[in-house]
Amino acid sequence: MFEAIWNILKGLGVTLRVFTTVPNQTVSYPEKQRDLPPRFRGVHKLRRYADGLERCVGCELCAAACPAYAITVIPAENDPDCRVSPGERYAQRYEIDYLRCIFCGECERACPVDAIVLTPQPLPPFISRRQTVMTKQDLLEPTPGGDPPAFHLHPWENPPDRIDRWPLPQEQLPSTR
């Protein structure tokens, strides 16, 4: 009986020693943030050239390299009068579904023009599932002298009709009666 009480007191002594010597690990999150590892992969960013043109040429290599099928790229032909990117094509629609993304960096490695990069910025909080799909406007770097992109921190007022990895032609879509 005395041995059992002695073992309990030894265990409480260890607990008290650790409790008083180890510093507090709690962080007041919004005001203070923990230091992230140097190779942390966070939010994706679509880069621009210095003249404001988008780097993405709509080649879809990032979508092909993504093991989670989280990236959707729909290319379009560049208009010679109003160029969006320096190539023949540009990404008319570029979306990343962060519910699928595993932040592996394969999209970054596959891009031949270094258009997409993973930044050290952590993901913003999401309130609904629709906010987890970042569109091209959310991912693009600001134009030189422009405003920074605004992330979806509230539900979309005008949600897109359909977000698919492999979009179907309009005549093959099921009717919505």
OpenMM code with the backbone's topology and positions (N, CA, C; nanometers):
from openmm import Vec3, app, unit

residues = "MET PHE GLU ALA ILE TRP ASN ILE LEU LYS GLY LEU GLY VAL THR LEU ARG VAL PHE THR THR VAL PRO ASN GLN THR VAL SER TYR PRO GLU LYS GLN ARG ASP LEU PRO PRO ARG PHE ARG GLY VAL HIS LYS LEU ARG ARG TYR ALA ASP GLY LEU GLU ARG CYS VAL GLY CYS GLU LEU CYS ALA ALA ALA CYS PRO ALA TYR ALA ILE THR VAL ILE PRO ALA GLU ASN ASP PRO ASP CYS ARG VAL SER PRO GLY GLU ARG TYR ALA GLN ARG TYR GLU ILE ASP TYR LEU ARG CYS ILE PHE CYS GLY GLU CYS GLU ARG ALA CYS PRO VAL ASP ALA ILE VAL LEU THR PRO GLN PRO LEU PRO PRO PHE ILE SER ARG ARG GLN THR VAL MET THR LYS GLN ASP LEU LEU GLU PRO THR PRO GLY GLY ASP PRO PRO ALA PHE HIS LEU HIS PRO TRP GLU ASN PRO PRO ASP ARG ILE ASP ARG TRP PRO LEU PRO GLN GLU GLN LEU PRO SER THR ARG".split()
positions = [
    Vec3(0.0831, -0.1184, 0.0000),
    Vec3(0.0000, 0.0000, 0.0000),
    Vec3(0.0885, 0.1262, 0.0000),
    Vec3(0.1912, 0.1268, 0.0900),
    Vec3(0.2798, 0.2434, 0.0950),
    Vec3(0.3620, 0.2561, -0.0323),
    Vec3(0.3924, 0.1429, -0.0935),
    Vec3(0.4689, 0.1459, -0.2190),
    Vec3(0.3859, 0.2091, -0.3317),
    Vec3(0.2569, 0.1782, -0.3342),
    Vec3(0.1679, 0.2352, -0.4358),
    Vec3(0.1559, 0.3859, -0.4181),
    Vec3(0.1420, 0.4319, -0.2950),
    Vec3(0.1329, 0.5761, -0.2690),
    Vec3(0.2650, 0.6436, -0.3049),
    Vec3(0.3776, 0.5769, -0.2715),
    Vec3(0.5088, 0.6325, -0.3053),
    Vec3(0.5239, 0.6465, -0.4576),
    Vec3(0.4797, 0.5480, -0.5365),
    Vec3(0.4883, 0.5554, -0.6833),
    Vec3(0.4005, 0.6673, -0.7382),
    Vec3(0.2839, 0.6867, -0.6794),
    Vec3(0.1961, 0.7970, -0.7228),
    Vec3(0.2631, 0.9311, -0.6933),
    Vec3(0.3229, 0.9467, -0.5781),
    Vec3(0.3912, 1.0714, -0.5438),
    Vec3(0.5117, 1.0963, -0.6338),
    Vec3(0.5863, 0.9916, -0.6705),
    Vec3(0.6976, 1.0082, -0.7651),
    Vec3(0.6465, 1.0553, -0.9007),
    Vec3(0.5349, 0.9975, -0.9470),
    Vec3(0.4766, 1.0386, -1.0747),
    Vec3(0.4296, 1.1823, -1.0720),
    Vec3(0.3674, 1.2241, -0.9625),
    Vec3(0.3245, 1.3638, -0.9497),
    Vec3(0.4448, 1.4574, -0.9428),
    Vec3(0.5551, 1.4106, -0.8834),
    Vec3(0.6771, 1.4913, -0.8773),
    Vec3(0.7343, 1.5153, -1.0164),
    Vec3(0.7336, 1.4106, -1.0992),
    Vec3(0.7800, 1.4276, -1.2379),
    Vec3(0.6895, 1.5260, -1.3115),
    Vec3(0.5585, 1.5125, -1.2923),
    Vec3(0.4635, 1.6027, -1.3586),
    Vec3(0.4868, 1.7468, -1.3153),
    Vec3(0.5042, 1.7705, -1.1866),
    Vec3(0.5290, 1.9067, -1.1380),
    Vec3(0.6605, 1.9624, -1.1904),
    Vec3(0.7650, 1.8799, -1.1967),
    Vec3(0.8943, 1.9258, -1.2459),
    Vec3(0.8829, 1.9689, -1.3931),
    Vec3(0.8170, 1.8877, -1.4755),
    Vec3(0.8005, 1.9231, -1.6170),
    Vec3(0.7107, 2.0449, -1.6307),
    Vec3(0.6062, 2.0513, -1.5497),
    Vec3(0.5112, 2.1616, -1.5565),
    Vec3(0.5772, 2.2951, -1.5251),
    Vec3(0.6740, 2.2958, -1.4347),
    Vec3(0.7368, 2.4215, -1.3950),
    Vec3(0.8603, 2.4572, -1.4765),
    Vec3(0.9217, 2.3602, -1.5453),
    Vec3(1.0461, 2.3905, -1.6177),
    Vec3(1.0266, 2.4093, -1.7677),
    Vec3(0.9295, 2.3411, -1.8306),
    Vec3(0.9085, 2.3515, -1.9750),
    Vec3(0.8292, 2.4784, -2.0039),
    Vec3(0.8747, 2.5611, -2.0992),
    Vec3(0.8013, 2.6849, -2.1295),
    Vec3(0.6646, 2.6539, -2.1932),
    Vec3(0.5754, 2.7489, -2.1812),
    Vec3(0.4402, 2.7362, -2.2348),
    Vec3(0.4448, 2.7336, -2.3879),
    Vec3(0.3743, 2.6399, -2.4490),
    Vec3(0.3742, 2.6269, -2.5944),
    Vec3(0.2533, 2.6939, -2.6595),
    Vec3(0.1624, 2.7491, -2.5811),
    Vec3(0.0408, 2.8091, -2.6344),
    Vec3(0.0739, 2.9406, -2.7035),
    Vec3(0.0116, 2.9636, -2.8207),
    Vec3(0.0335, 3.0857, -2.8979),
    Vec3(-0.1013, 3.1532, -2.9173),
    Vec3(-0.1078, 3.2851, -2.8970),
    Vec3(-0.2296, 3.3614, -2.9253),
    Vec3(-0.2362, 3.3792, -3.0759),
    Vec3(-0.3111, 3.2915, -3.1448),
    Vec3(-0.2987, 3.2767, -3.2898),
    Vec3(-0.3171, 3.4036, -3.3712),
    Vec3(-0.4253, 3.4755, -3.3642),
    Vec3(-0.4336, 3.5866, -3.4613),
    Vec3(-0.3244, 3.6910, -3.4425),
    Vec3(-0.2864, 3.7178, -3.3166),
    Vec3(-0.1845, 3.8199, -3.2928),
    Vec3(-0.0447, 3.7669, -3.3211),
    Vec3(-0.0158, 3.6446, -3.2770),
    Vec3(0.1154, 3.5833, -3.2967),
    Vec3(0.0979, 3.4572, -3.3791),
    Vec3(0.1951, 3.4287, -3.4619),
    Vec3(0.1916, 3.3054, -3.5383),
    Vec3(0.3215, 3.2295, -3.5155),
    Vec3(0.3113, 3.0973, -3.5189),
    Vec3(0.4309, 3.0147, -3.5026),
    Vec3(0.5220, 3.0303, -3.6238),
    Vec3(0.6494, 3.0099, -3.6017),
    Vec3(0.7434, 3.0112, -3.7127),
    Vec3(0.7236, 2.8841, -3.7938),
    Vec3(0.7073, 2.9004, -3.9233),
    Vec3(0.6886, 2.7854, -4.0110),
    Vec3(0.8241, 2.7334, -4.0564),
    Vec3(0.8318, 2.6058, -4.0915),
    Vec3(0.9586, 2.5530, -4.1430),
    Vec3(1.0004, 2.6263, -4.2701),
    Vec3(1.1292, 2.6336, -4.2991),
    Vec3(1.1742, 2.7107, -4.4161),
    Vec3(1.1226, 2.6562, -4.5491),
    Vec3(1.0925, 2.5272, -4.5581),
    Vec3(1.0442, 2.4696, -4.6840),
    Vec3(0.8931, 2.4506, -4.6845),
    Vec3(0.8201, 2.5251, -4.6023),
    Vec3(0.6752, 2.5134, -4.5938),
    Vec3(0.6117, 2.5507, -4.7271),
    Vec3(0.5136, 2.4725, -4.7703),
    Vec3(0.4415, 2.4999, -4.8946),
    Vec3(0.2998, 2.5434, -4.8605),
    Vec3(0.2650, 2.6656, -4.8982),
    Vec3(0.1334, 2.7196, -4.8657),
    Vec3(0.0529, 2.7492, -4.9907),
    Vec3(-0.0097, 2.8645, -4.9917),
    Vec3(-0.0993, 2.9058, -5.0996),
    Vec3(-0.0226, 2.9158, -5.2318),
    Vec3(-0.0870, 2.8737, -5.3400),
    Vec3(-0.0284, 2.8867, -5.4738),
    Vec3(-0.0408, 3.0313, -5.5198),
    Vec3(0.0475, 3.0700, -5.6089),
    Vec3(0.0435, 3.2035, -5.6664),
    Vec3(0.0776, 3.1923, -5.8144),
    Vec3(-0.0021, 3.2566, -5.9000),
    Vec3(0.0281, 3.2651, -6.0433),
    Vec3(0.1063, 3.3933, -6.0660),
    Vec3(0.2248, 3.3801, -6.1213),
    Vec3(0.3143, 3.4937, -6.1361),
    Vec3(0.2907, 3.5680, -6.2677),
    Vec3(0.3395, 3.6901, -6.2718),
    Vec3(0.3333, 3.7745, -6.3917),
    Vec3(0.4750, 3.8158, -6.4300),
    Vec3(0.4888, 3.8580, -6.5544),
    Vec3(0.6138, 3.9201, -6.5972),
    Vec3(0.6162, 4.0650, -6.5503),
    Vec3(0.7306, 4.1297, -6.5608),
    Vec3(0.7450, 4.2680, -6.5145),
    Vec3(0.6545, 4.3638, -6.5920),
    Vec3(0.6224, 4.3284, -6.7189),
    Vec3(0.5357, 4.4163, -6.7978),
    Vec3(0.3874, 4.3928, -6.7702),
    Vec3(0.3529, 4.2998, -6.6793),
    Vec3(0.2136, 4.2759, -6.6427),
    Vec3(0.1487, 4.1571, -6.7111),
    Vec3(0.2153, 4.0989, -6.8133),
    Vec3(0.1583, 3.9820, -6.8800),
    Vec3(0.1669, 3.8604, -6.7883),
    Vec3(0.0663, 3.7734, -6.7988),
    Vec3(0.0661, 3.6513, -6.7186),
    Vec3(0.1715, 3.5556, -6.7713),
    Vec3(0.2367, 3.4846, -6.6807),
    Vec3(0.3352, 3.3855, -6.7234),
    Vec3(0.2689, 3.2594, -6.7770),
    Vec3(0.1522, 3.2249, -6.7249),
    Vec3(0.0856, 3.0997, -6.7621),
    Vec3(0.0460, 3.1036, -6.9100),
    Vec3(0.0903, 3.0012, -6.9842),
    Vec3(0.0594, 2.9926, -7.1268),
    Vec3(-0.0472, 2.8866, -7.1554),
    Vec3(-0.1110, 2.8344, -7.0513),
    Vec3(-0.2208, 2.7394, -7.0697),
    Vec3(-0.1778, 2.6046, -7.1244),
    Vec3(-0.0584, 2.5576, -7.0906),
    Vec3(-0.0086, 2.4310, -7.1454),
    Vec3(-0.0671, 2.3090, -7.0734),
    Vec3(-0.1249, 2.3273, -6.9564),
    Vec3(-0.1892, 2.2225, -6.8776),
    Vec3(-0.0916, 2.1180, -6.8218),
    Vec3(0.0375, 2.1462, -6.8215),
    Vec3(0.1330, 2.0519, -6.7639),
    Vec3(0.1173, 2.0410, -6.6128),
    Vec3(0.0797, 2.1501, -6.5482),
    Vec3(0.0597, 2.1460, -6.4033),
    Vec3(-0.0588, 2.0565, -6.3685),
    Vec3(-0.1654, 2.0645, -6.4470),
    Vec3(-0.2825, 1.9801, -6.4232),
    Vec3(-0.2500, 1.8336, -6.4485),
    Vec3(-0.1658, 1.8067, -6.5481),
    Vec3(-0.1283, 1.6681, -6.5775),
    Vec3(-0.0359, 1.6124, -6.4697),
    Vec3(0.0471, 1.6968, -6.4095),
    Vec3(0.1417, 1.6501, -6.3083),
    Vec3(0.0792, 1.6368, -6.1701),
    Vec3(-0.0359, 1.6972, -6.1479),
    Vec3(-0.0978, 1.6965, -6.0155),
    Vec3(-0.1499, 1.5566, -5.9818),
    Vec3(-0.0964, 1.4914, -5.8768),
    Vec3(-0.1413, 1.3566, -5.8444),
    Vec3(-0.2804, 1.3529, -5.7831),
    Vec3(-0.3291, 1.4656, -5.7333),
    Vec3(-0.4608, 1.4696, -5.6694),
    Vec3(-0.5688, 1.5245, -5.7622),
    Vec3(-0.5341, 1.5568, -5.8859),
    Vec3(-0.6281, 1.6149, -5.9827),
    Vec3(-0.6966, 1.7387, -5.9247),
    Vec3(-0.6197, 1.8243, -5.8607),
    Vec3(-0.6752, 1.9419, -5.7955),
    Vec3(-0.6762, 2.0645, -5.8857),
    Vec3(-0.6058, 2.0593, -5.9997),
    Vec3(-0.5907, 2.1773, -6.0853),
    Vec3(-0.6729, 2.1600, -6.2124),
    Vec3(-0.7477, 2.2639, -6.2472),
    Vec3(-0.8234, 2.2674, -6.3719),
    Vec3(-0.7735, 2.3854, -6.4539),
    Vec3(-0.7286, 2.3581, -6.5755),
    Vec3(-0.6827, 2.4634, -6.6662),
    Vec3(-0.7615, 2.4504, -6.7956),
    Vec3(-0.8249, 2.5592, -6.8365),
    Vec3(-0.8931, 2.5633, -6.9662),
    Vec3(-0.8246, 2.6724, -7.0478),
    Vec3(-0.7491, 2.6320, -7.1516),
    Vec3(-0.6764, 2.7322, -7.2302),
    Vec3(-0.7656, 2.7981, -7.3347),
    Vec3(-0.7201, 2.9123, -7.3818),
    Vec3(-0.7874, 2.9837, -7.4905),
    Vec3(-0.6794, 3.0485, -7.5766),
    Vec3(-0.7141, 3.0783, -7.6998),
    Vec3(-0.6203, 3.1431, -7.7922),
    Vec3(-0.6011, 3.2896, -7.7535),
    Vec3(-0.4785, 3.3352, -7.7611),
    Vec3(-0.4463, 3.4737, -7.7304),
    Vec3(-0.4914, 3.5646, -7.8436),
    Vec3(-0.5555, 3.6740, -7.8103),
    Vec3(-0.5962, 3.7734, -7.9092),
    Vec3(-0.4763, 3.8646, -7.9371),
    Vec3(-0.4344, 3.8783, -8.0638),
    Vec3(-0.3161, 3.9614, -8.0917),
    Vec3(-0.3343, 4.1075, -8.0512),
    Vec3(-0.4585, 4.1553, -8.0503),
    Vec3(-0.4827, 4.2950, -8.0139),
    Vec3(-0.4753, 4.3177, -7.8629),
    Vec3(-0.5160, 4.2176, -7.7871),
    Vec3(-0.5170, 4.2296, -7.6411),
    Vec3(-0.4534, 4.1052, -7.5820),
    Vec3(-0.3213, 4.1051, -7.5721),
    Vec3(-0.2492, 3.9871, -7.5252),
    Vec3(-0.2610, 3.9730, -7.3740),
    Vec3(-0.2799, 3.8470, -7.3308),
    Vec3(-0.2868, 3.8161, -7.1883),
    Vec3(-0.1551, 3.7546, -7.1430),
    Vec3(-0.0955, 3.6712, -7.2290),
    Vec3(0.0336, 3.6097, -7.2003),
    Vec3(0.1189, 3.6164, -7.3259),
    Vec3(0.2501, 3.5939, -7.3155),
    Vec3(0.3360, 3.6074, -7.4335),
    Vec3(0.3217, 3.4940, -7.5346),
    Vec3(0.2617, 3.3830, -7.4977),
    Vec3(0.2494, 3.2687, -7.5886),
    Vec3(0.1294, 3.2790, -7.6802),
    Vec3(0.1055, 3.1697, -7.7553),
    Vec3(-0.0106, 3.1652, -7.8440),
    Vec3(-0.1399, 3.1493, -7.7653),
    Vec3(-0.1295, 3.0834, -7.6492),
    Vec3(-0.2482, 3.0599, -7.5675),
    Vec3(-0.2287, 3.1207, -7.4284),
    Vec3(-0.3371, 3.1241, -7.3545),
    Vec3(-0.3325, 3.1664, -7.2145),
    Vec3(-0.4346, 3.0840, -7.1377),
    Vec3(-0.4281, 3.0861, -7.0079),
    Vec3(-0.5234, 3.0118, -6.9253),
    Vec3(-0.6477, 3.0968, -6.9057),
    Vec3(-0.7521, 3.0618, -6.9787),
    Vec3(-0.8770, 3.1361, -6.9652),
    Vec3(-0.9385, 3.1087, -6.8278),
    Vec3(-0.9296, 2.9842, -6.7847),
    Vec3(-0.9812, 2.9449, -6.6532),
    Vec3(-0.8738, 2.8625, -6.5836),
    Vec3(-0.8396, 2.9018, -6.4637),
    Vec3(-0.7384, 2.8313, -6.3852),
    Vec3(-0.7932, 2.8194, -6.2438),
    Vec3(-0.8132, 2.6968, -6.1974),
    Vec3(-0.8708, 2.6755, -6.0652),
    Vec3(-0.7909, 2.5699, -5.9900),
    Vec3(-0.7790, 2.5886, -5.8607),
    Vec3(-0.7178, 2.4888, -5.7725),
    Vec3(-0.8170, 2.4587, -5.6615),
    Vec3(-0.8490, 2.3314, -5.6474),
    Vec3(-0.9395, 2.2870, -5.5417),
    Vec3(-0.8550, 2.2477, -5.4209),
    Vec3(-0.8596, 2.3297, -5.3154),
    Vec3(-0.7749, 2.3063, -5.1992),
    Vec3(-0.8238, 2.1919, -5.1110),
    Vec3(-0.9438, 2.1395, -5.1359),
    Vec3(-0.9845, 2.0180, -5.0658),
    Vec3(-0.9108, 1.8964, -5.1221),
    Vec3(-0.8706, 1.9049, -5.2481),
    Vec3(-0.7975, 1.7954, -5.3115),
    Vec3(-0.6464, 1.8124, -5.3033),
    Vec3(-0.5998, 1.9349, -5.3036),
    Vec3(-0.4561, 1.9630, -5.3122),
    Vec3(-0.3817, 1.9039, -5.1923),
    Vec3(-0.2677, 1.8398, -5.2208),
    Vec3(-0.1854, 1.7822, -5.1145),
    Vec3(-0.0542, 1.8600, -5.0973),
    Vec3(-0.0400, 1.9733, -5.1641),
    Vec3(0.0749, 2.0634, -5.1499),
    Vec3(0.2072, 1.9914, -5.1728),
    Vec3(0.2111, 1.9090, -5.2765),
    Vec3(0.3319, 1.8316, -5.3054),
    Vec3(0.4336, 1.9120, -5.3863),
    Vec3(0.3897, 2.0140, -5.4599),
    Vec3(0.4809, 2.0958, -5.5386),
    Vec3(0.5064, 2.0438, -5.6787),
    Vec3(0.4369, 1.9377, -5.7206),
    Vec3(0.4573, 1.8835, -5.8553),
    Vec3(0.4152, 1.9840, -5.9621),
    Vec3(0.3135, 2.0634, -5.9364),
    Vec3(0.2701, 2.1645, -6.0329),
    Vec3(0.3808, 2.2675, -6.0546),
    Vec3(0.4473, 2.3033, -5.9479),
    Vec3(0.5566, 2.4002, -5.9550),
    Vec3(0.6730, 2.3447, -6.0371),
    Vec3(0.7036, 2.2161, -6.0176),
    Vec3(0.8136, 2.1536, -6.0910),
    Vec3(0.7799, 2.1337, -6.2388),
    Vec3(0.6523, 2.1094, -6.2692),
    Vec3(0.6131, 2.0795, -6.4066),
    Vec3(0.6026, 2.2032, -6.4950),
    Vec3(0.5847, 2.3193, -6.4371),
    Vec3(0.5607, 2.4406, -6.5159),
    Vec3(0.6871, 2.4832, -6.5901),
    Vec3(0.6818, 2.4918, -6.7242),
    Vec3(0.8018, 2.5281, -6.8005),
    Vec3(0.8372, 2.6761, -6.7936),
    Vec3(0.7417, 2.7609, -6.7536),
    Vec3(0.7679, 2.9047, -6.7500),
    Vec3(0.7664, 2.9603, -6.6078),
    Vec3(0.7693, 2.8726, -6.5081),
    Vec3(0.7665, 2.9137, -6.3669),
    Vec3(0.6485, 3.0057, -6.3365),
    Vec3(0.5319, 2.9704, -6.3895),
    Vec3(0.4144, 3.0538, -6.3691),
    Vec3(0.3513, 3.0304, -6.2326),
    Vec3(0.3540, 2.9078, -6.1827),
    Vec3(0.2904, 2.8783, -6.0546),
    Vec3(0.3962, 2.8480, -5.9498),
    Vec3(0.3805, 2.9093, -5.8339),
    Vec3(0.4731, 2.8865, -5.7233),
    Vec3(0.3914, 2.8639, -5.5967),
    Vec3(0.4499, 2.7896, -5.5040),
    Vec3(0.3889, 2.7707, -5.3730),
    Vec3(0.4548, 2.8699, -5.2771),
    Vec3(0.3755, 2.9548, -5.2174),
    Vec3(0.4283, 3.0585, -5.1291),
    Vec3(0.4340, 3.0071, -4.9852),
    Vec3(0.5075, 3.0722, -4.8980),
    Vec3(0.5082, 3.0321, -4.7572),
    Vec3(0.3860, 3.0809, -4.6797),
    Vec3(0.2930, 3.1472, -4.7478),
    Vec3(0.1722, 3.1979, -4.6814),
    Vec3(0.0749, 3.0824, -4.6547),
    Vec3(0.0283, 3.0650, -4.5298),
    Vec3(-0.0668, 2.9561, -4.5036),
    Vec3(-0.2029, 2.9857, -4.5646),
    Vec3(-0.2843, 2.8821, -4.5792),
    Vec3(-0.4177, 2.8980, -4.6362),
    Vec3(-0.5058, 2.9830, -4.5467),
    Vec3(-0.5921, 3.0671, -4.6054),
    Vec3(-0.6882, 3.1397, -4.5230),
    Vec3(-0.7955, 3.0434, -4.4727),
    Vec3(-0.8656, 3.0775, -4.3679),
    Vec3(-0.9714, 2.9881, -4.3198),
    Vec3(-1.0885, 2.9841, -4.4173),
    Vec3(-1.1507, 2.8694, -4.4287),
    Vec3(-1.2645, 2.8523, -4.5184),
    Vec3(-1.3912, 2.8328, -4.4370),
    Vec3(-1.4997, 2.8933, -4.4818),
    Vec3(-1.6283, 2.8793, -4.4147),
    Vec3(-1.7161, 2.7800, -4.4886),
    Vec3(-1.7056, 2.7777, -4.6213),
    Vec3(-1.7875, 2.6850, -4.6998),
    Vec3(-1.6987, 2.6122, -4.8007),
    Vec3(-1.7512, 2.5074, -4.8603),
    Vec3(-1.6760, 2.4292, -4.9573),
    Vec3(-1.6461, 2.5089, -5.0832),
    Vec3(-1.7320, 2.6004, -5.1202),
    Vec3(-1.7096, 2.6804, -5.2412),
    Vec3(-1.5868, 2.7689, -5.2279),
    Vec3(-1.5527, 2.8063, -5.1077),
    Vec3(-1.4362, 2.8920, -5.0874),
    Vec3(-1.3054, 2.8172, -5.1083),
    Vec3(-1.3098, 2.6854, -5.1078),
    Vec3(-1.1870, 2.6076, -5.1219),
    Vec3(-1.1376, 2.6018, -5.2653),
    Vec3(-1.2179, 2.6442, -5.3608),
    Vec3(-1.1756, 2.6480, -5.5008),
    Vec3(-1.1269, 2.7893, -5.5308),
    Vec3(-0.9951, 2.8024, -5.5477),
    Vec3(-0.9367, 2.9325, -5.5792),
    Vec3(-0.9344, 2.9499, -5.7308),
    Vec3(-0.9854, 3.0603, -5.7768),
    Vec3(-0.9906, 3.0882, -5.9197),
    Vec3(-0.8658, 3.1651, -5.9627),
    Vec3(-0.8579, 3.1911, -6.0903),
    Vec3(-0.7425, 3.2612, -6.1459),
    Vec3(-0.7274, 3.4008, -6.0837),
    Vec3(-0.8385, 3.4680, -6.0602),
    Vec3(-0.8326, 3.6018, -6.0020),
    Vec3(-0.7773, 3.5973, -5.8592),
    Vec3(-0.8056, 3.4898, -5.7856),
    Vec3(-0.7539, 3.4770, -5.6498),
    Vec3(-0.6051, 3.4460, -5.6491),
    Vec3(-0.5603, 3.3708, -5.7490),
    Vec3(-0.4230, 3.3213, -5.7503),
    Vec3(-0.3237, 3.4154, -5.8170),
    Vec3(-0.3701, 3.5028, -5.9058),
    Vec3(-0.2789, 3.5908, -5.9798),
    Vec3(-0.2117, 3.6933, -5.8903),
    Vec3(-0.0847, 3.7162, -5.9165),
    Vec3(-0.0142, 3.8255, -5.8503),
    Vec3(-0.0797, 3.9556, -5.8941),
    Vec3(-0.0735, 4.0570, -5.8097),
    Vec3(-0.1295, 4.1842, -5.8531),
    Vec3(-0.0483, 4.2438, -5.9677),
    Vec3(-0.1158, 4.3180, -6.0528),
    Vec3(-0.0436, 4.3862, -6.1599),
    Vec3(0.0448, 4.4920, -6.0957),
    Vec3(0.1531, 4.5279, -6.1611),
    Vec3(0.2398, 4.6306, -6.1025),
    Vec3(0.1597, 4.7577, -6.0737),
    Vec3(0.1557, 4.7962, -5.9466),
    Vec3(0.0805, 4.9143, -5.9053),
    Vec3(-0.0663, 4.8849, -5.8790),
    Vec3(-0.1086, 4.7583, -5.8863),
    Vec3(-0.2493, 4.7237, -5.8657),
    Vec3(-0.2763, 4.6746, -5.7250),
    Vec3(-0.4004, 4.6387, -5.7011),
    Vec3(-0.4401, 4.5885, -5.5699),
    Vec3(-0.4035, 4.4420, -5.5558),
    Vec3(-0.3762, 4.3950, -5.4344),
    Vec3(-0.3504, 4.2523, -5.4143),
    Vec3(-0.4784, 4.1716, -5.4339),
    Vec3(-0.4674, 4.0437, -5.4705),
    Vec3(-0.5881, 3.9636, -5.4906),
    Vec3(-0.6602, 3.9414, -5.3583),
    Vec3(-0.7911, 3.9397, -5.3619),
    Vec3(-0.8718, 3.9168, -5.2419),
    Vec3(-0.9139, 3.7712, -5.2383),
    Vec3(-0.8869, 3.7030, -5.1277),
    Vec3(-0.9287, 3.5642, -5.1144),
    Vec3(-1.0755, 3.5607, -5.0745),
    Vec3(-1.1388, 3.4473, -5.1012),
    Vec3(-1.2794, 3.4297, -5.0650),
    Vec3(-1.2894, 3.4069, -4.9149),
    Vec3(-1.3116, 3.5101, -4.8388),
    Vec3(-1.3290, 3.4939, -4.6957),
    Vec3(-1.4764, 3.4921, -4.6581),
    Vec3(-1.5628, 3.5007, -4.7550),
    Vec3(-1.7061, 3.4881, -4.7324),
    Vec3(-1.7637, 3.4139, -4.8518),
    Vec3(-1.8828, 3.3535, -4.8400),
    Vec3(-1.9376, 3.2758, -4.9519),
    Vec3(-1.9534, 3.3611, -5.0773),
    Vec3(-1.9360, 3.2962, -5.1922),
    Vec3(-1.9506, 3.3664, -5.3197),
    Vec3(-2.0921, 3.4157, -5.3353),
    Vec3(-2.1049, 3.5390, -5.3843),
    Vec3(-2.2382, 3.5883, -5.4159),
    Vec3(-2.2882, 3.5263, -5.5460),
    Vec3(-2.1997, 3.5111, -5.6437),
    Vec3(-2.2362, 3.4518, -5.7722),
    Vec3(-2.1497, 3.3289, -5.7947),
    Vec3(-2.1905, 3.2141, -5.7413),
    Vec3(-2.1068, 3.0948, -5.7581),
    Vec3(-2.1048, 3.0486, -5.9028),
    Vec3(-1.9977, 2.9859, -5.9472),
    Vec3(-1.9949, 2.9349, -6.0843),
    Vec3(-2.0956, 2.8228, -6.1015),
    Vec3(-2.1444, 2.8070, -6.2251),
    Vec3(-2.2452, 2.7042, -6.2525),
    Vec3(-2.1882, 2.5655, -6.2304),
    Vec3(-2.0664, 2.5447, -6.2735),
    Vec3(-2.0109, 2.4099, -6.2700),
    Vec3(-1.8594, 2.4191, -6.2584),
    Vec3(-1.8016, 2.3451, -6.1669),
    Vec3(-1.6565, 2.3375, -6.1545),
    Vec3(-1.6201, 2.1910, -6.1678),
    Vec3(-1.5627, 2.1542, -6.2805),
    Vec3(-1.5289, 2.0142, -6.3061),
    Vec3(-1.3846, 2.0037, -6.3515),
    Vec3(-1.3295, 1.8883, -6.3252),
    Vec3(-1.1949, 1.8595, -6.3746),
    Vec3(-1.1985, 1.8440, -6.5255),
    Vec3(-1.2941, 1.7689, -6.5764),
    Vec3(-1.3087, 1.7461, -6.7198),
    Vec3(-1.4452, 1.8004, -6.7615),
    Vec3(-1.4535, 1.9259, -6.8042),
    Vec3(-1.5837, 1.9829, -6.8377),
    Vec3(-1.6467, 1.9139, -6.9581),
    Vec3(-1.7763, 1.8950, -6.9519),
    Vec3(-1.8514, 1.8332, -7.0612),
    Vec3(-1.9051, 1.9409, -7.1536),
    Vec3(-1.9224, 1.9081, -7.2823),
    Vec3(-1.9884, 2.0037, -7.3709),
    Vec3(-2.1300, 2.0317, -7.3203),
    Vec3(-2.1829, 2.1468, -7.3536),
    Vec3(-2.3124, 2.1914, -7.3022),
    Vec3(-2.4238, 2.0922, -7.3344),
    Vec3(-2.4195, 2.0290, -7.4520),
    Vec3(-2.5277, 1.9372, -7.4897),
    Vec3(-2.5226, 1.8056, -7.4134),
    Vec3(-2.4094, 1.7734, -7.3502),
    Vec3(-2.3985, 1.6490, -7.2745),
    Vec3(-2.4293, 1.6660, -7.1269),
    Vec3(-2.4511, 1.7885, -7.0825),
    Vec3(-2.4817, 1.8106, -6.9419),
    Vec3(-2.6224, 1.7623, -6.9097),
    Vec3(-2.6453, 1.7076, -6.7898),
    Vec3(-2.7811, 1.6662, -6.7545),
    Vec3(-2.8715, 1.7868, -6.7396),
    Vec3(-2.9984, 1.7673, -6.7698),
    Vec3(-3.0936, 1.8782, -6.7612),
    Vec3(-3.1205, 1.9101, -6.6151),
    Vec3(-3.1475, 2.0371, -6.5862),
    Vec3(-3.1736, 2.0813, -6.4498),
    Vec3(-3.3199, 2.1192, -6.4349),
    Vec3(-3.4072, 2.0193, -6.4461),
    Vec3(-3.5511, 2.0471, -6.4354),
    Vec3(-3.5984, 2.0260, -6.2964),
] * unit.nanometer
topology = app.Topology()
chain = topology.addChain("A")
for resn in residues:
    res = topology.addResidue(resn, chain)
    for name in ("N", "CA", "C"):
        topology.addAtom(name, app.Element.getBySymbol(name[0]), res)
